Amino acid sequence: MPDCAYARAAARQPMSGVFVVNDRLPVGQVIEELLLMDSCSEQAEWLGRVLFLPL
């Protein structure tokens, strides 16, 4: 998924932000990370970006 997201961004195609989550993280930690991102930022900040979690 990240490779496709980077390719879209490089081609300047519209893309929502992508959050990449390590599949070895506990589900509770993933939920906490996503809730933190939601409460501390605006949706528009993530357009065209790829972010790896945990931070």
C-alpha positions in Angstrom: 0.0 0.0 0.0 2.7 2.6 0.8 4.3 2.1 -2.6 1.1 2.8 -4.4 0.4 5.8 -2.2 3.9 7.2 -2.9 3.4 6.6 -6.7 0.1 8.5 -6.6 1.7 11.4 -4.7 4.7 11.5 -7.1 2.3 11.6 -10.1 0.4 14.5 -8.3 -2.9 12.4 -8.4 -5.4 13.1 -5.7 -5.1 10.9 -2.7 -6.4 10.7 0.9 -3.8 10.3 3.5 -2.6 6.7 4.3 -1.8 5.5 7.8 0.4 2.4 7.7 0.2 0.3 10.8 2.6 -2.4 11.9 0.6 -5.6 12.1 2.5 -6.7 15.2 1.1 -3.8 17.3 -1.6 -4.6 19.8 -5.0 -3.5 18.6 -5.5 -1.2 21.6 -2.3 0.7 20.8 -3.4 1.1 17.2 -6.7 2.5 18.2 -5.1 4.9 20.7 -2.7 6.1 18.0 -5.5 6.7 15.5 -7.6 8.5 18.1 -4.7 10.7 18.9 -4.2 11.6 15.3 -7.9 12.3 14.9 -8.0 14.6 18.0 -4.8 16.5 17.3 -5.1 17.2 13.6 -7.4 18.2 10.8 -8.3 15.9 7.9 -6.8 18.2 5.3 -3.4 17.9 6.9 -3.1 14.3 5.7 -4.0 14.7 2.1 -1.4 13.1 -0.1 0.7 11.9 2.8 1.8 8.5 4.1 2.4 8.1 7.8 3.7 5.1 9.6 2.3 4.2 13.0 3.3 4.1 15.8 4.7 7.6 15.7 
